[in-house]
Amino acid sequence: MWNYRLIGKKTSSPDELICWGIHEVYYDDDHNIEHWTEDPMDVFGLSPEEARSTYDMMAEAFTTPLLIEIEVNGELKLFPYKE
């Protein structure tokens, strides 16, 4: 199972700004996150209708809790984002 999620990644700027993007997130059978795309996804399709369908699926990412990518012991992990 997978869906699109809005993921924040800290930049290497002195202020450690957070850059947000929509990524594909994949889950195991227990709905735990297994992995996610390194780079944000683009809206695409082999037809205008297919591109619109991708866009609509991506828009759902704004209705789910935000995630943030953090490196822990040399491994990237996702956590719920807390402002």
C-alpha positions as CSV (number, residue, x, y, z in Angstrom):
1,M,0.0,0.0,0.0
2,W,1.2,3.5,-0.7
3,N,0.0,7.1,-0.8
4,Y,1.3,10.6,-1.3
5,R,2.4,12.5,1.8
6,L,3.8,16.0,2.5
7,I,7.3,15.5,3.9
8,G,9.6,18.2,5.3
9,K,13.4,18.0,5.0
10,K,15.8,20.2,6.8
11,T,18.1,22.2,4.5
12,S,21.8,22.6,5.1
13,S,21.4,26.4,5.5
14,P,22.6,28.0,8.7
15,D,18.9,28.5,9.8
16,E,18.1,24.8,9.0
17,L,15.0,25.8,7.0
18,I,12.6,23.1,6.2
19,C,11.8,22.4,2.5
20,W,8.4,20.6,1.9
21,G,7.5,18.3,-1.0
22,I,5.0,15.6,-1.9
23,H,6.6,12.1,-1.8
24,E,5.3,8.6,-2.4
25,V,5.2,6.7,1.0
26,Y,5.0,2.9,1.1
27,Y,3.6,0.9,4.1
28,D,3.9,-2.7,5.3
29,D,0.9,-4.8,6.1
30,D,0.6,-3.2,9.6
31,H,0.5,0.3,8.0
32,N,4.0,1.2,9.3
33,I,6.1,3.2,6.9
34,E,8.6,1.1,5.1
35,H,10.2,3.6,2.7
36,W,9.5,6.8,0.7
37,T,10.9,8.4,-2.4
38,E,14.0,10.5,-1.9
39,D,12.9,13.3,-4.2
40,P,9.5,14.9,-4.4
41,M,7.1,13.7,-7.1
42,D,5.9,15.6,-10.2
43,V,2.4,15.6,-11.6
44,F,2.5,13.5,-14.7
45,G,0.3,11.3,-16.9
46,L,0.0,9.8,-20.3
47,S,-3.1,11.9,-20.9
48,P,-4.5,15.1,-19.4
49,E,-7.0,13.0,-17.5
50,E,-4.3,10.8,-16.0
51,A,-2.3,13.8,-15.0
52,R,-5.4,15.2,-13.3
53,S,-5.9,11.9,-11.4
54,T,-2.3,12.1,-10.2
55,Y,-2.8,15.7,-9.1
56,D,-6.0,14.8,-7.2
57,M,-4.2,12.0,-5.4
58,M,-1.4,14.4,-4.5
59,A,-3.9,16.9,-3.1
60,E,-4.9,14.3,-0.5
61,A,-1.4,14.7,1.0
62,F,-2.6,18.0,2.5
63,T,-5.3,16.2,4.4
64,T,-3.0,13.9,6.3
65,P,-0.6,14.6,9.2
66,L,2.7,16.2,8.1
67,L,5.9,14.2,8.3
68,I,9.5,15.2,8.7
69,E,12.6,13.4,7.7
70,I,15.3,13.2,10.3
71,E,18.6,11.3,10.3
72,V,19.0,9.0,13.4
73,N,22.3,7.1,13.8
74,G,23.1,7.5,10.1
75,E,19.6,6.3,8.9
76,L,16.9,8.5,7.6
77,K,13.5,8.1,9.4
78,L,10.1,9.8,9.2
79,F,8.4,11.3,12.2
80,P,5.2,13.2,12.7
81,Y,6.0,16.9,12.3
82,K,5.3,19.2,15.3
83,E,5.5,22.9,14.9
